[in-house]
């Protein structure tokens, strides 16, 4: 049933003609208009609500989830299944229940399933292909010849034209403190003692997870200088209690410093050969009383806060754009990429491992093993028809950085990921999915000496002193995921006229909310994100009194 809004005049005329009574007319007209308005509102909501479908892709033989499969609707809009095989796709009004979802994944038969027949799991059947039995052309290429063909076709396959990409970007960071020990050797301030230090160490969170997700339009090419970003929506998922715990610790120490350290003193911090100075302004700040009758001052403060809020939005967008630019700069199609398999091929042992299909594309599978002059090994999937790289899987074969000196250690032990390219009619091959995971370990085992000095007092300049030994180790893993849902070509004029209007700050989420991204296509969250939640009803701030 379709309803159309009626003007006051038409509504009253219809009711009056039907009822004929003026008093009854006035009462029923009001009631009729209310009911009509409610029906219109309900119908409008129903029409505007985007429906979604979700499922998990599963190997029909092994029962294992199938990650990184492409799922496409007839309108050429689609998503990629996550590492657990899960996906969710939003349906617009042009999509009917009888329409099909097209599924393609390397090594599996292409599938098509009606949306009305989707179940919790979709089973795909693997395709057995023997390299020796399949000849794509009249020539049987060697691995070296295939690489040469790829190099020759790079400018044509990846022209790097200006475009506008609708993309979803998820950054995940997890931290684990493996060791955190400290022992006070000397303290001239009675309140700073071993019981306090032990209490502080117990309050500091040992683990943490932080997720940032954005949906944005990115205009330009792959170079950092040519990119313009416009954020559509963003979220932060993390535990605020961790921050509040640290605030409580900071308040406790601020109270101790204010009671024991002179306002015009400074601190000398020394650890072996390393030293630094902390001024009194940095210690205590500059508190300024605000005169509520001073309108000029109040206006100045309001303007400063407004400017600060705008800067927060601009900086958030700029930081995400820079992170995306860094990821794009590492694509294997660029000569200065650390994944230089196509440009420094003499550094690798290259073998033709297999022949398979990625969707309907026949692909060669090339394996690159470092001869000792590269940090990475990789597998490249090359389209057998036009010699474009359509996928790269890589992983470091050794520590990328390994530093240990004077009690300070740093190891960059992990760098692995995947890159997918898809062919477009107007832009050639474009990035469709990118995943990067890095891991770092940092350790510090050092003595620390903090001395309060004051040149304005009589006698010794040295006032208070604190000596301690500390030892901590922290392990951090970062994961970046980028899904490009669509791209359209831009002319130079279109690009110049594109303005960055970023007025979006991330919405804080204490737990995974499946409704937050409702109506938008994103990459389905993995189990770690879906199960994340802050313990308790609300974070409890640790007050200085909690630290004994």
C-alpha positions, 0 to 999 in steps of 0.5 A: 500500500502506498500513502501520499501526504494530503494538504490540510485543505484536501484532508478537511474537504474529504472528511467533511464530505464523508461525515457532513457534521462540522463538530464531528468533522473537526474532531475526526479531521484531527484524528485522521491527520494524526493517524495518517501522519503515523502511517506515513512515518512508519512507511517512510522508516520502512522504506529507508531501512536498509536490509542486510544479509550475512553468512559465513563461507565454508569449505564443503570438504574440510569445513574450514572458513574461507577468507578473502572471497569476493561477494558481489550483487548485480549492482556491482556493489559487494564486500570481501569475507573477513579472515574468519569467512564471515561477511555482511552486505547491505541491500538497497531498494533496487535489490530484490529477494530473488536477486543473486549473490555472486561469490568468487574465491581463488581455488573454488568454483564460482557460486551464485545463490539467491538472497532468499536462500541464504543460510548461516553457512554457505559451502563452496567446493574446491576446484582441482587444477593441475598445472601440467594439464592446463596450457593457457597459451601456445607458450609454456612460460617459465617463472622468469618469463612471467615476471618479465611479462608482469614488468612489461605490463605494469604501466598499462595494468596500473595507470594510477589515474585520479579516482574517488574511492569509497573505502572502509579502514579498520586499525586494530592495536593490542598490547600486552605488558609482559613484565613491569617491575620497579624497586625504590632504592632511595626516596626523600619524600615519605609518601613515595615509597615501596607500598605506593609503587607496588599499588601503582604497578598493580593498578596499571592495565596489563592488556589493552585493545584499541579499534578505530574504524572509518568510512570515507571517500578518498580522492586522488591517486596513490601518492600522499600529496595527491590525496583528499579525504572526506570522512563519512562515519567513524568509531573508536572501540576501547576500554575507557577504564584504562585511561581513567585508571591512569588519570587516577594515578596521575592525580595521586602523584600530582597531589604528592608533588604539590605538597612536597615540590616547590613551585619554582623548582625543576626536576633533573631526570637521569638514567645512566648517561641519559638525562633530561630536565622538566621545568616548573611550568611542565610540572605544575602548569599555569592555572589562571583564574577566570573572571566571569564578568570579563566578556572579552576573555570569555569570548576568547576562551570560547573561540579557542575551544571552537578552534581546538574542536575543529583542529581535533576533527582535522587532525583525526582525518589527516592522521587517517589519511597519512596512515592510508598513504603509507599503506598505499606507498608500500604496494608492490606495483611501486619500485620503492616499495619494500616488497620489491619482488618485481623490481629486484627479482635477482634477490629472490629464488622464483618458482612457478608453484601452481596454476589456479583460478581466482574467480573466473581469472586464470592465474599463475602462482609464483613463489619468491624466496629471499636469497638473503638480501631481502626481509620478505618472502612472498607469493604472487598471483598473476593473471594469465591473460594480461599478466597483472598481479591480482594478489600478493601474500607476504611475510618477513623471513627475519626480524626487520629491526633488532636493537639492544644497548644499555638496557634498552631493547627493541625487536620488530619481529612481525610484518605480514599481509595480503594485497588484492587488486581488481580490474575496472573498466575505466581505471585499470587494476585498482586496490580492492583489499589490503591487510597488514599486521606488524608486531613489536617488542620493547624492553627497558631495564634501567636505573632511574634518578629524579632530583628536585633542584631549586636555584632560588633557595639558600644552601644546597640547590638539591632538594628532594631525590628519588632513586629506583630500578625499573624493568618493563617489557611490552608487546604490541601488535597492529593490524590495518585493513582497507576495503575499497567498495567502489571507485570512479574516475576523476578529471583534473578539474573534478579533483581540484574542486574536491574539498576536504570537509571533515567534521567527523570525530569517532564515536566511542563504543564501550562494546561492539554494536552491530547496529552502529554501521547498519546501512553501510557496507563494511568488512565484517568484524572478526570474533575478537571485535565482536566479543570485545566489551568493557567489564561492568556497567561503566568504567570506574575511575581510580581516585588517589585514595585508592592508591595506598 
